[in-house]
Amino acid sequence: MITHVRGRLVEKNPAYVVIECNGVGYFINISLHTYANLPDDEACMLYTHLSVKEDSHTLYGFVDVPERNLFRHLISVSGVGPSTARMVLSSMEPQQVYSTIISGNAAVMQTVKGIGGKTAQRIIIDLQDKLTKEGLVEGQEGTSDEHLSNKSYEDALSALQMLGFAKSAAAKAISKVLKSEGTELSVEQLVKESLSVL
């Protein structure tokens, strides 16, 4: 499994990028969200998901881990393939996707090209509880903006899980720390502060 690609950005357009890594050029499909947030310099790193089918191996790239997680949630839904999931992330910001699923707003989900009424309902039914339990979205207070802009969040969450804490409890603790301390904490500080909350 290719989890990320770091190298020189050779080609960039709204649908894909080519990143050269040790003389090999990787063609990586991206969403408009990732395209908008790519740095202007040549040094580039994308978190990736490798989609394997009988006739193809396709790389999808994401500017941050939360977007990749959301992509993986979407493709876990029956009837939603990688292309449709990328279309969702190109049509709405990740925060909007979270909010739409949590609030059960099928009408908004149907505005995405390729998603009909049944698929929209299936996405909401399959993912509503999962996203809530994982602490990715907490009602109207919404901590997702903090999570999406704070790369330390995923590392801290992973560290707390490895220490034996449940994902939902760890996510709530991290959210509490981010709310009170701000998003400038290092991973180490975030883990230490969260441990004092747990």
Backbone as a printed PyTorch tensor [residue, N CA C, xyz], in Angstrom:
tensor([[[  0.8480,  -1.2020,   0.0000],
         [  0.0000,   0.0000,   0.0000],
         [  0.8770,   1.2430,   0.0000]],

        [[  0.6160,   2.1520,  -0.9030],
         [  1.3520,   3.4160,  -0.9470],
         [  0.5830,   4.4040,  -0.0880]],

        [[  1.1770,   4.8240,   1.0220],
         [  0.4500,   5.6970,   1.9500],
         [  0.6760,   7.1770,   1.6920]],

        [[  1.8290,   7.5250,   1.1100],
         [  2.0430,   8.9120,   0.6990],
         [  3.1490,   8.9760,  -0.3430]],

        [[  3.1710,  10.0820,  -1.0870],
         [  4.2110,  10.3080,  -2.0900],
         [  4.7960,  11.6880,  -1.8470]],

        [[  6.1270,  11.7320,  -1.7040],
         [  6.8080,  13.0130,  -1.5110],
         [  7.8320,  13.1870,  -2.6420]],

        [[  7.8170,  14.3380,  -3.2810],
         [  8.7660,  14.5530,  -4.3650],
         [  8.5860,  15.9180,  -5.0130]],

        [[  8.9630,  15.9840,  -6.3010],
         [  8.9020,  17.2550,  -7.0370],
         [  7.6250,  17.2920,  -7.8640]],

        [[  6.8770,  18.3750,  -7.6900],
         [  5.6310,  18.5510,  -8.4330],
         [  5.9700,  18.9230,  -9.8780]],

        [[  5.7340,  17.9910, -10.7970],
         [  6.0890,  18.1870, -12.1980],
         [  4.9370,  18.7770, -12.9910]],

        [[  3.7360,  18.3250, -12.6730],
         [  2.5500,  18.7750, -13.4010],
         [  1.3890,  18.9070, -12.4340]],

        [[  0.5890,  19.9430, -12.6220],
         [ -0.5280,  20.1950, -11.7010],
         [ -1.7180,  20.7250, -12.4720]],

        [[ -2.8460,  20.0630, -12.3430],
         [ -4.0940,  20.6190, -12.8620],
         [ -5.2230,  20.1890, -11.9360]],

        [[ -6.4300,  20.7230, -12.0950],
         [ -7.4950,  20.4520, -11.1190],
         [ -7.9060,  18.9920, -10.9570]],

        [[ -7.5600,  18.1330, -11.9070],
         [ -7.9750,  16.7330, -11.8260],
         [ -6.8590,  15.7910, -11.3760]],

        [[ -5.6040,  16.1610, -11.6400],
         [ -4.5000,  15.2660, -11.2770],
         [ -3.1890,  16.0390, -11.1490]],

        [[ -2.2240,  15.3850, -10.5180],
         [ -0.8650,  15.9200, -10.4640],
         [  0.0990,  14.8020, -10.8490]],

        [[  1.2930,  15.1970, -11.2590],
         [  2.3720,  14.2450, -11.4620],
         [  3.4910,  14.6400, -10.5150]],

        [[  3.8680,  13.7170,  -9.6350],
         [  4.9400,  13.9640,  -8.6780],
         [  6.0990,  13.0300,  -8.9940]],

        [[  7.2790,  13.6220,  -9.2140],
         [  8.4590,  12.8190,  -9.4980],
         [  9.1660,  12.4800,  -8.1970]],

        [[  9.3700,  11.1890,  -7.9770],
         [  9.9950,  10.7110,  -6.7530],
         [ 11.1020,   9.7220,  -7.1290]],

        [[ 12.3520,  10.0930,  -6.8880],
         [ 13.5020,   9.2380,  -7.2390],
         [ 13.4660,   8.7830,  -8.6930]],

        [[ 13.1640,   9.7160,  -9.5860],
         [ 13.1870,   9.4150, -11.0130],
         [ 11.9300,   8.7700, -11.5600]],

        [[ 10.9630,   8.4810, -10.6850],
         [  9.7020,   7.8820, -11.1280],
         [  8.5850,   8.9140, -11.0030]],

        [[  7.8020,   9.0820, -12.0600],
         [  6.6910,  10.0350, -12.0280],
         [  5.3960,   9.3350, -11.6530]],

        [[  4.7730,   9.7810, -10.5890],
         [  3.5060,   9.1970, -10.1410],
         [  2.3430,  10.0610, -10.5980]],

        [[  1.4220,   9.4530, -11.3430],
         [  0.2040,  10.1330, -11.7900],
         [ -0.8270,   9.9350, -10.6870]],

        [[ -1.2650,  11.0430, -10.0680],
         [ -2.1480,  10.9500,  -8.9040],
         [ -3.4150,  11.7720,  -9.1330]],

        [[ -4.5570,  11.1120,  -9.0570],
         [ -5.8480,  11.8080,  -9.1850],
         [ -6.1240,  12.5960,  -7.9090]],

        [[ -6.6070,  13.8180,  -8.0510],
         [ -6.8760,  14.6590,  -6.8760],
         [ -8.2570,  15.3090,  -6.9740]],

        [[ -8.7280,  15.8210,  -5.8360],
         [ -9.9860,  16.5760,  -5.7930],
         [ -9.6770,  18.0620,  -5.9630]],

        [[-10.7010,  18.8440,  -6.1920],
         [-10.5110,  20.2970,  -6.2950],
         [-10.0500,  20.8870,  -4.9640]],

        [[-10.4900,  20.2680,  -3.8570],
         [-10.0590,  20.7300,  -2.5290],
         [ -8.5410,  20.6080,  -2.3960]],

        [[ -8.0040,  19.4570,  -2.8000],
         [ -6.5520,  19.2520,  -2.7360],
         [ -5.8430,  20.1960,  -3.6920]],

        [[ -6.3720,  20.3510,  -4.8990],
         [ -5.7710,  21.2550,  -5.8910],
         [ -5.6580,  22.6750,  -5.3360]],

        [[ -6.7310,  23.1370,  -4.6900],
         [ -6.7610,  24.5040,  -4.1480],
         [ -5.7750,  24.6980,  -3.0080]],

        [[ -5.4470,  23.5990,  -2.3050],
         [ -4.5750,  23.7060,  -1.1380],
         [ -3.1490,  23.2310,  -1.3670]],

        [[ -2.8300,  22.9050,  -2.6190],
         [ -1.4560,  22.4950,  -2.9200],
         [ -0.5260,  23.7030,  -2.8360]],

        [[  0.6760,  23.5320,  -2.3000],
         [  1.6270,  24.6420,  -2.2370],
         [  2.1110,  25.0200,  -3.6400]],

        [[  2.5830,  26.2470,  -3.7790],
         [  3.0590,  26.7190,  -5.0830],
         [  4.4670,  26.2260,  -5.4100]],

        [[  5.2350,  25.8510,  -4.3750],
         [  6.6020,  25.4200,  -4.6450],
         [  6.6310,  23.9920,  -5.1960]],

        [[  7.7930,  23.5860,  -5.7140],
         [  7.9060,  22.2770,  -6.3620],
         [  7.8870,  21.1160,  -5.3760]],

        [[  8.3820,  21.3400,  -4.1590],
         [  8.3940,  20.2690,  -3.1540],
         [  6.9530,  19.9610,  -2.7540]],

        [[  6.5890,  18.6990,  -2.8340],
         [  5.1800,  18.3590,  -2.6340],
         [  5.0420,  17.0030,  -1.9370]],

        [[  4.0500,  16.8890,  -1.0710],
         [  3.7220,  15.5960,  -0.4740],
         [  2.2140,  15.4360,  -0.4180]],

        [[  1.7460,  14.2930,  -0.8790],
         [  0.3210,  13.9870,  -0.8170],
         [  0.1140,  12.6600,  -0.1000]],

        [[ -0.9290,  12.5990,   0.7360],
         [ -1.3460,  11.3410,   1.3320],
         [ -2.1380,  10.6150,   0.2550]],

        [[ -1.9510,   9.3110,   0.1290],
         [ -2.5390,   8.6160,  -1.0100],
         [ -3.4000,   7.4180,  -0.6220]],

        [[ -4.2440,   7.0450,  -1.5700],
         [ -5.0390,   5.8200,  -1.4650],
         [ -4.8940,   5.1100,  -2.7960]],

        [[ -4.5170,   3.8240,  -2.7670],
         [ -4.3560,   3.0450,  -3.9810],
         [ -5.6060,   2.2090,  -4.2210]],

        [[ -6.2720,   2.4860,  -5.3210],
         [ -7.4750,   1.7300,  -5.6910],
         [ -7.0630,   0.6340,  -6.6780]],

        [[ -7.3120,  -0.6110,  -6.2930],
         [ -6.8930,  -1.7470,  -7.1300],
         [ -8.1220,  -2.4260,  -7.7320]],

        [[ -8.1250,  -2.5010,  -9.0640],
         [ -9.1800,  -3.2230,  -9.7780],
         [ -8.5020,  -4.2550, -10.6780]],

        [[ -9.2990,  -5.1010, -11.2910],
         [ -8.7390,  -6.1400, -12.1610],
         [ -7.8830,  -5.5520, -13.2720]],

        [[ -8.3510,  -4.4530, -13.8410],
         [ -7.6670,  -3.8990, -15.0090],
         [ -6.8660,  -2.6290, -14.7270]],

        [[ -6.8050,  -2.1880, -13.4560],
         [ -6.0660,  -0.9430, -13.1860],
         [ -5.6820,  -0.7760, -11.7210]],

        [[ -4.6000,  -0.0400, -11.5230],
         [ -4.1850,   0.4160, -10.1950],
         [ -4.1840,   1.9420, -10.2770]],

        [[ -5.0280,   2.5920,  -9.4910],
         [ -5.1720,   4.0440,  -9.5830],
         [ -4.8490,   4.7040,  -8.2480]],

        [[ -3.9760,   5.7160,  -8.2940],
         [ -3.6030,   6.4510,  -7.0830],
         [ -4.4690,   7.6930,  -6.9410]],

        [[ -4.9910,   7.9100,  -5.7350],
         [ -5.7200,   9.1360,  -5.4100],
         [ -4.9360,   9.8550,  -4.3260]],

        [[ -4.7770,  11.1740,  -4.4780],
         [ -3.9740,  11.9420,  -3.5350],
         [ -4.7900,  12.9840,  -2.7890]],

        [[ -4.3490,  13.2520,  -1.5440],
         [ -5.0830,  14.1770,  -0.6700],
         [ -4.1150,  15.0690,   0.0670]],

        [[ -4.4970,  16.3150,   0.2450],
         [ -3.6110,  17.2850,   0.8770],
         [ -3.4720,  17.0340,   2.3720]],

        [[ -4.4570,  16.3690,   2.9850],
         [ -4.3460,  16.0560,   4.4110],
         [ -5.0350,  14.7200,   4.7190]],

        [[ -4.7460,  14.1840,   5.8920],
         [ -5.2780,  12.8770,   6.2970],
         [ -6.8030,  12.8910,   6.4680]],

        [[ -7.3950,  13.9300,   7.0860],
         [ -8.8600,  13.9240,   7.2200],
         [ -9.5930,  13.8050,   5.8830]],

        [[ -9.0660,  14.4500,   4.8220],
         [ -9.7310,  14.3350,   3.5170],
         [ -9.6310,  12.8960,   3.0090]],

        [[ -8.4600,  12.2750,   3.2020],
         [ -8.3070,  10.8810,   2.7790],
         [ -9.2460,   9.9700,   3.5700]],

        [[ -9.3660,  10.2170,   4.8690],
         [-10.2770,   9.4110,   5.6910],
         [-11.7140,   9.5150,   5.2000]],

        [[-12.1110,  10.7360,   4.8450],
         [-13.4720,  10.9510,   4.3510],
         [-13.6700,  10.2210,   3.0230]],

        [[-12.6650,  10.2770,   2.1480],
         [-12.6960,   9.5600,   0.8710],
         [-12.9010,   8.0590,   1.1180]],

        [[-12.1490,   7.5200,   2.0740],
         [-12.2540,   6.0880,   2.3790],
         [-13.6170,   5.7260,   2.9650]],

        [[-14.1700,   6.6230,   3.7620],
         [-15.5240,   6.3980,   4.2790],
         [-16.5110,   6.3400,   3.1200]],

        [[-16.3830,   7.2860,   2.1920],
         [-17.3240,   7.3570,   1.0700],
         [-17.2610,   6.1040,   0.2010]],

        [[-16.0480,   5.6200,  -0.1020],
         [-15.9600,   4.4450,  -0.9830],
         [-16.3560,   3.1550,  -0.2690]],

        [[-16.5220,   3.2180,   1.0520],
         [-16.9890,   2.0320,   1.7860],
         [-18.4930,   1.8300,   1.6030]],

        [[-19.1620,   2.8550,   1.0830],
         [-20.6150,   2.7870,   0.8640],
         [-20.8900,   2.0600,  -0.4530]],

        [[-21.7860,   1.1050,  -0.4150],
         [-22.1470,   0.3440,  -1.6170],
         [-22.6620,   1.2910,  -2.7080]],

        [[-22.0850,   1.1690,  -3.8910],
         [-22.5110,   2.0120,  -5.0080],
         [-21.7130,   3.2890,  -5.1700]],

        [[-20.7850,   3.5490,  -4.2440],
         [-19.9370,   4.7470,  -4.3500],
         [-18.4970,   4.3080,  -4.6410]],

        [[-18.0490,   4.5850,  -5.8520],
         [-16.6870,   4.2450,  -6.2450],
         [-15.7430,   5.4150,  -6.0220]],

        [[-14.4490,   5.1970,  -6.2750],
         [-13.4590,   6.2650,  -6.0960],
         [-13.7590,   7.5320,  -6.9060]],

        [[-14.2400,   7.3570,  -8.1380],
         [-14.5340,   8.5340,  -8.9800],
         [-15.6680,   9.3690,  -8.3930]],

        [[-16.6970,   8.6870,  -7.8860],
         [-17.8230,   9.3990,  -7.2690],
         [-17.3870,  10.0880,  -5.9880]],

        [[-16.5700,   9.3830,  -5.1840],
         [-16.0760,   9.9750,  -3.9340],
         [-15.2380,  11.2220,  -4.2290]],

        [[-14.4200,  11.1560,  -5.2660],
         [-13.6180,  12.3260,  -5.6390],
         [-14.5230,  13.4660,  -6.1100]],

        [[-15.5990,  13.1190,  -6.8090],
         [-16.5450,  14.1430,  -7.2630],
         [-17.1950,  14.8400,  -6.0670]],

        [[-17.5190,  14.0720,  -5.0230],
         [-18.1030,  14.6560,  -3.8040],
         [-17.1240,  15.6600,  -3.1980]],

        [[-15.8430,  15.2570,  -3.1020],
         [-14.8320,  16.1220,  -2.4840],
         [-14.4460,  17.2940,  -3.3830]],

        [[-14.7950,  17.2140,  -4.6610],
         [-14.5430,  18.3360,  -5.5690],
         [-15.7170,  19.3010,  -5.5850]],

        [[-16.8990,  18.7970,  -5.2420],
         [-18.1150,  19.6130,  -5.2690],
         [-18.3280,  20.3800,  -3.9700]],

        [[-17.8230,  19.8080,  -2.8510],
         [-17.9980,  20.4420,  -1.5410],
         [-16.6930,  20.3700,  -0.7620]],

        [[-16.5080,  21.3190,   0.1450],
         [-15.3760,  21.2550,   1.0630],
         [-15.6150,  20.0790,   2.0250]],

        [[-14.5400,  19.4420,   2.5160],
         [-14.7290,  18.3260,   3.4490],
         [-15.6500,  18.6640,   4.6190]],

        [[-15.5260,  19.8770,   5.1610],
         [-16.3850,  20.2880,   6.2790],
         [-17.8620,  20.2560,   5.8780]],

        [[-18.1460,  20.6800,   4.6370],
         [-19.5320,  20.6590,   4.1530],
         [-20.0420,  19.2310,   4.0020]],

        [[-19.1520,  18.3440,   3.5400],
         [-19.5330,  16.9390,   3.3760],
         [-19.8800,  16.3420,   4.7410]],

        [[-19.0150,  16.5840,   5.7240],
         [-19.2810,  16.1060,   7.0870],
         [-20.6430,  16.6040,   7.5700]],

        [[-20.8450,  17.9150,   7.4660],
         [-22.0840,  18.5260,   7.9690],
         [-23.3160,  17.9690,   7.2590]],

        [[-23.1950,  17.7810,   5.9390],
         [-24.3070,  17.2620,   5.1460],
         [-24.6880,  15.8550,   5.5870]],

        [[-23.6680,  15.0160,   5.8130],
         [-23.9320,  13.6330,   6.2240],
         [-24.5060,  13.5920,   7.6400]],

        [[-23.8960,  14.3470,   8.5600],
         [-24.3490,  14.3330,   9.9510],
         [-25.7790,  14.8630,  10.0780]],

        [[-26.0940,  15.9020,   9.3220],
         [-27.4390,  16.4880,   9.4190],
         [-28.4730,  15.7020,   8.6080]],

        [[-27.9990,  14.7170,   7.8240],
         [-28.9170,  13.8880,   7.0330],
         [-29.5540,  14.6260,   5.8790]],

        [[-28.8210,  15.5930,   5.3120],
         [-29.3670,  16.4220,   4.2400],
         [-29.1420,  15.7670,   2.8720]],

        [[-30.0340,  14.8620,   2.5050],
         [-29.9000,  14.1280,   1.2410],
         [-30.0170,  15.0500,   0.0270]],

        [[-30.8010,  16.1080,   0.1590],
         [-30.9980,  17.0360,  -0.9640],
         [-29.6780,  17.6860,  -1.3830]],

        [[-28.8710,  18.0810,  -0.3930],
         [-27.5680,  18.6880,  -0.7030],
         [-26.6440,  17.6520,  -1.3270]],

        [[-26.6550,  16.4310,  -0.8040],
         [-25.8000,  15.3740,  -1.3480],
         [-26.1640,  15.0670,  -2.7930]],

        [[-27.4400,  15.1860,  -3.1250],
         [-27.9030,  14.9180,  -4.4870],
         [-27.4650,  15.9800,  -5.4920]],

        [[-27.0000,  17.1150,  -5.0070],
         [-26.5220,  18.1540,  -5.9330],
         [-25.1900,  17.7570,  -6.5710]],

        [[-24.5360,  16.7330,  -6.0250],
         [-23.2780,  16.2440,  -6.5980],
         [-23.5780,  15.3910,  -7.8190]],

        [[-22.8900,  15.6740,  -8.9140],
         [-23.1000,  14.9350, -10.1610],
         [-22.8360,  13.4500,  -9.9410]],

        [[-23.7860,  12.6150, -10.3650],
         [-23.6100,  11.1680, -10.2470],
         [-24.2250,  10.5590,  -8.9970]],

        [[-24.7670,  11.4070,  -8.1210],
         [-25.4040,  10.8860,  -6.9080],
         [-26.9060,  11.1290,  -6.9580]],

        [[-27.6470,  10.0240,  -7.0060],
         [-29.1080,  10.1050,  -7.0310],
         [-29.6770,  10.0060,  -5.6280]],

        [[-30.9900,   9.9540,  -5.5490],
         [-31.6650,   9.9170,  -4.2550],
         [-31.3000,   8.7180,  -3.4070]],

        [[-31.2790,   7.5220,  -4.0230],
         [-30.9860,   6.2990,  -3.2720],
         [-29.5530,   6.2980,  -2.7460]],

        [[-28.6220,   6.7180,  -3.5940],
         [-27.2110,   6.7490,  -3.1830],
         [-26.9970,   7.7660,  -2.0680]],

        [[-27.6400,   8.9230,  -2.1870],
         [-27.5200,   9.9630,  -1.1550],
         [-28.0110,   9.4300,   0.1890]],

        [[-29.1510,   8.7410,   0.1750],
         [-29.7020,   8.1650,   1.4030],
         [-28.7740,   7.0910,   1.9740]],

        [[-28.1920,   6.2730,   1.0820],
         [-27.3020,   5.2020,   1.5140],
         [-26.0540,   5.7780,   2.1860]],

        [[-25.4980,   6.8380,   1.6070],
         [-24.3090,   7.4910,   2.1860],
         [-24.6210,   7.9720,   3.5950]],

        [[-25.7660,   8.6300,   3.7400],
         [-26.1540,   9.1760,   5.0470],
         [-26.4070,   8.0550,   6.0630]],

        [[-27.1400,   7.0290,   5.6500],
         [-27.4490,   5.9230,   6.5610],
         [-26.1780,   5.1920,   6.9980]],

        [[-25.2770,   4.9470,   6.0410],
         [-24.0510,   4.1910,   6.3460],
         [-23.0300,   4.9820,   7.1550]],

        [[-22.9470,   6.2920,   6.9190],
         [-21.8440,   7.0670,   7.5050],
         [-22.2130,   7.9800,   8.6740]],

        [[-23.4890,   8.2880,   8.8330],
         [-23.9110,   9.2340,   9.8690],
         [-23.3850,   8.8400,  11.2520]],

        [[-23.6560,   7.6070,  11.6430],
         [-23.2140,   7.1350,  12.9620],
         [-21.6970,   7.0100,  13.0510]],

        [[-21.0760,   6.5090,  11.9720],
         [-19.6190,   6.3210,  11.9770],
         [-18.8960,   7.6380,  12.2150]],

        [[-19.2840,   8.6750,  11.4720],
         [-18.6020,   9.9690,  11.5970],
         [-18.8360,  10.5820,  12.9730]],

        [[-20.0290,  10.4160,  13.4970],
         [-20.3390,  10.9550,  14.8210],
         [-19.5360,  10.2350,  15.8910]],

        [[-19.5020,   8.8910,  15.8230],
         [-18.7810,   8.0990,  16.8180],
         [-17.2840,   8.3780,  16.8070]],

        [[-16.7400,   8.6430,  15.6360],
         [-15.3040,   8.8990,  15.5270],
         [-14.9410,  10.2940,  16.0140]],

        [[-15.9480,  11.0890,  16.3200],
         [-15.6640,  12.4250,  16.8330],
         [-15.1940,  13.3870,  15.7580]],

        [[-15.4680,  13.0450,  14.4860],
         [-15.0350,  13.9240,  13.3930],
         [-15.8940,  15.1800,  13.3400]],

        [[-17.1430,  15.0320,  13.7610],
         [-18.0570,  16.1690,  13.7800],
         [-18.8380,  16.1200,  15.0800]],

        [[-18.9840,  17.2550,  15.7270],
         [-19.7600,  17.2980,  16.9620],
         [-20.8240,  18.3730,  16.8570]],

        [[-21.9460,  17.9870,  16.2570],
         [-23.0860,  18.9000,  16.1310],
         [-22.7190,  20.2360,  15.5210]],

        [[-23.3460,  21.2890,  16.0170],
         [-23.1240,  22.6170,  15.4620],
         [-21.8020,  23.2270,  15.9040]],

        [[-21.2490,  22.7100,  17.0150],
         [-19.9810,  23.2640,  17.4710],
         [-18.9050,  22.9810,  16.4500]],

        [[-19.0130,  21.8030,  15.8060],
         [-18.1090,  21.4370,  14.7210],
         [-16.6420,  21.6480,  14.9990]],

        [[-15.9370,  20.5750,  15.2980],
         [-14.4990,  20.6960,  15.5020],
         [-13.7400,  20.3330,  14.2390]],

        [[-14.4560,  20.0220,  13.1710],
         [-13.7810,  19.5630,  11.9590],
         [-12.8540,  20.6080,  11.3670]],

        [[-13.2360,  21.8690,  11.4440],
         [-12.3630,  22.9180,  10.9160],
         [-11.0150,  22.8700,  11.6030]],

        [[-11.0640,  22.6830,  12.9310],
         [ -9.8130,  22.5990,  13.6730],
         [ -9.0270,  21.3780,  13.2320]],

        [[ -9.7240,  20.2410,  13.0850],
         [ -9.0470,  19.0130,  12.7150],
         [ -8.4460,  19.1230,  11.3290]],

        [[ -9.1770,  19.7150,  10.4100],
         [ -8.7060,  19.8010,   9.0390],
         [ -7.5120,  20.7270,   8.9110]],

        [[ -7.4450,  21.7570,   9.7590],
         [ -6.3420,  22.7080,   9.6620],
         [ -5.1940,  22.3210,  10.5910]],

        [[ -5.4130,  21.3410,  11.4520],
         [ -4.4060,  20.9710,  12.4380],
         [ -3.8760,  19.5660,  12.1510]],

        [[ -2.7060,  19.4830,  11.5090],
         [ -2.1610,  18.1810,  11.1140],
         [ -1.7200,  17.3650,  12.3210]],

        [[ -1.5370,  18.0230,  13.4580],
         [ -1.1550,  17.3080,  14.6740],
         [ -2.2930,  16.4330,  15.1840]],

        [[ -3.5210,  16.7720,  14.8040],
         [ -4.7000,  16.0650,  15.3190],
         [ -4.6330,  14.5590,  15.0650]],

        [[ -4.4210,  14.1750,  13.7970],
         [ -4.4120,  12.7530,  13.4470],
         [ -3.2820,  12.0050,  14.1510]],

        [[ -2.1020,  12.6340,  14.2450],
         [ -0.9660,  11.9890,  14.9150],
         [ -1.2650,  11.7770,  16.3970]],

        [[ -1.8530,  12.7890,  17.0190],
         [ -2.1860,  12.6960,  18.4450],
         [ -3.2570,  11.6250,  18.6730]],

        [[ -4.2510,  11.5840,  17.7880],
         [ -5.3220,  10.5940,  17.8990],
         [ -4.7520,   9.1830,  17.7770]],

        [[ -3.8610,   9.0030,  16.8190],
         [ -3.2270,   7.7000,  16.6160],
         [ -2.4060,   7.2890,  17.8400]],

        [[ -1.6630,   8.2550,  18.3910],
         [ -0.8250,   7.9780,  19.5680],
         [ -1.6810,   7.5540,  20.7600]],

        [[ -2.7850,   8.2580,  20.9850],
         [ -3.6690,   7.9250,  22.1170],
         [ -4.3150,   6.5520,  21.9320]],

        [[ -4.6470,   6.2180,  20.6830],
         [ -5.2210,   4.8940,  20.4130],
         [ -4.1920,   3.7960,  20.6940]],

        [[ -2.9390,   4.0490,  20.3170],
         [ -1.8830,   3.0720,  20.5680],
         [ -1.6320,   2.9020,  22.0690]],

        [[ -1.9650,   3.9520,  22.8280],
         [ -1.8180,   3.8830,  24.2790],
         [ -3.0060,   3.1680,  24.9350]],

        [[ -3.9880,   2.7840,  24.1030],
         [ -5.0890,   1.9800,  24.6180],
         [ -6.4100,   2.6990,  24.8260]],

        [[ -6.4690,   3.9850,  24.4440],
         [ -7.7190,   4.7300,  24.6200],
         [ -8.6380,   4.5100,  23.4230]],

        [[ -9.9360,   4.4980,  23.6790],
         [-10.9240,   4.3600,  22.6080],
         [-10.8630,   5.5950,  21.7080]],

        [[-11.1020,   5.3780,  20.4080],
         [-10.9920,   6.4790,  19.4480],
         [-11.9270,   7.6400,  19.7770]],

        [[-13.1780,   7.3190,  20.1340],
         [-14.1490,   8.3880,  20.4150],
         [-13.7410,   9.2030,  21.6410]],

        [[-13.2630,   8.5150,  22.6930],
         [-12.8440,   9.2140,  23.9180],
         [-11.6210,  10.0780,  23.6430]],

        [[-10.6810,   9.5330,  22.8740],
         [ -9.4600,  10.2710,  22.5360],
         [ -9.7890,  11.5070,  21.6950]],

        [[-10.6980,  11.3320,  20.7340],
         [-11.0920,  12.4510,  19.8660],
         [-11.7390,  13.5770,  20.6700]],

        [[-12.5860,  13.2040,  21.6350],
         [-13.2300,  14.2240,  22.4670],
         [-12.2040,  14.9720,  23.3100]],

        [[-11.2450,  14.2320,  23.8490],
         [-10.2050,  14.8630,  24.6750],
         [ -9.3730,  15.8310,  23.8550]],

        [[ -8.9870,  15.4010,  22.6520],
         [ -8.1750,  16.2670,  21.7740],
         [ -8.9720,  17.5120,  21.3970]],

        [[-10.2540,  17.3230,  21.0730],
         [-11.1120,  18.4630,  20.7080],
         [-11.1810,  19.4750,  21.8460]],

        [[-11.2890,  18.9560,  23.0740],
         [-11.3650,  19.8290,  24.2550],
         [-10.0880,  20.6400,  24.4030]],

        [[ -8.9440,  19.9730,  24.1990],
         [ -7.6460,  20.6530,  24.3060],
         [ -7.4920,  21.6990,  23.2030]],

        [[ -7.8680,  21.3350,  21.9830],
         [ -7.7590,  22.2740,  20.8600],
         [ -8.6140,  23.5120,  21.0900]],

        [[ -9.7890,  23.2850,  21.6840],
         [-10.7060,  24.4000,  21.9370],
         [-10.1530,  25.3600,  22.9890]],

        [[ -9.5040,  24.7860,  24.0130],
         [ -9.0020,  25.6370,  25.1040],
         [ -7.5900,  26.1790,  24.8590]],

        [[ -6.7600,  25.3770,  24.1710],
         [ -5.3540,  25.7710,  23.9900],
         [ -5.0330,  26.3310,  22.6030]],

        [[ -5.9450,  26.1420,  21.6400],
         [ -5.6470,  26.5940,  20.2780],
         [ -4.9970,  25.4800,  19.4690]],

        [[ -4.7390,  25.7620,  18.1980],
         [ -4.2560,  24.7220,  17.2800],
         [ -2.7530,  24.7670,  17.0290]],

        [[ -2.0400,  25.5540,  17.8110],
         [ -0.5940,  25.6930,  17.5790],
         [  0.2510,  24.6860,  18.3580]],

        [[ -0.3710,  23.8030,  19.1100],
         [  0.3700,  22.8420,  19.9130],
         [  1.0780,  21.8130,  19.0380]],

        [[  2.2340,  21.3310,  19.5130],
         [  2.9170,  20.2420,  18.8210],
         [  2.1770,  18.9420,  19.1450]],

        [[  2.5090,  17.8720,  18.4410],
         [  1.8660,  16.5790,  18.6830],
         [  2.1050,  16.1440,  20.1300]],

        [[  3.3630,  16.2970,  20.5770],
         [  3.7140,  15.8860,  21.9390],
         [  2.8860,  16.6390,  22.9820]],

        [[  2.7810,  17.9560,  22.7950],
         [  2.0000,  18.7750,  23.7340],
         [  0.5270,  18.3760,  23.7070]],

        [[  0.0310,  18.1340,  22.5040],
         [ -1.3770,  17.7690,  22.3220],
         [ -1.6750,  16.4440,  23.0300]],

        [[ -0.7700,  15.4640,  22.8860],
         [ -0.9550,  14.1580,  23.5340],
         [ -0.9110,  14.3190,  25.0640]],

        [[  0.0770,  15.0790,  25.5590],
         [  0.2240,  15.2750,  27.0160],
         [ -1.0050,  15.9550,  27.6030]],

        [[ -1.4500,  17.0250,  26.9490],
         [ -2.6310,  17.7500,  27.4480],
         [ -3.8740,  16.8630,  27.3960]],

        [[ -3.9940,  16.0710,  26.3290],
         [ -5.1630,  15.1890,  26.1920],
         [ -5.1490,  14.1020,  27.2630]],

        [[ -3.9680,  13.6070,  27.5910],
         [ -3.8580,  12.5910,  28.6290],
         [ -4.3420,  13.1210,  29.9760]],

        [[ -4.1070,  14.4090,  30.2200],
         [ -4.5490,  14.9940,  31.4890],
         [ -6.0680,  15.1570,  31.5290]],

        [[ -6.6790,  15.1950,  30.3410],
         [ -8.1510,  15.3280,  30.2400],
         [ -8.8220,  13.9690,  30.3490]],

        [[ -8.1790,  12.9360,  29.7930],
         [ -8.7640,  11.5910,  29.7630],
         [ -8.8640,  10.9770,  31.1530]]])
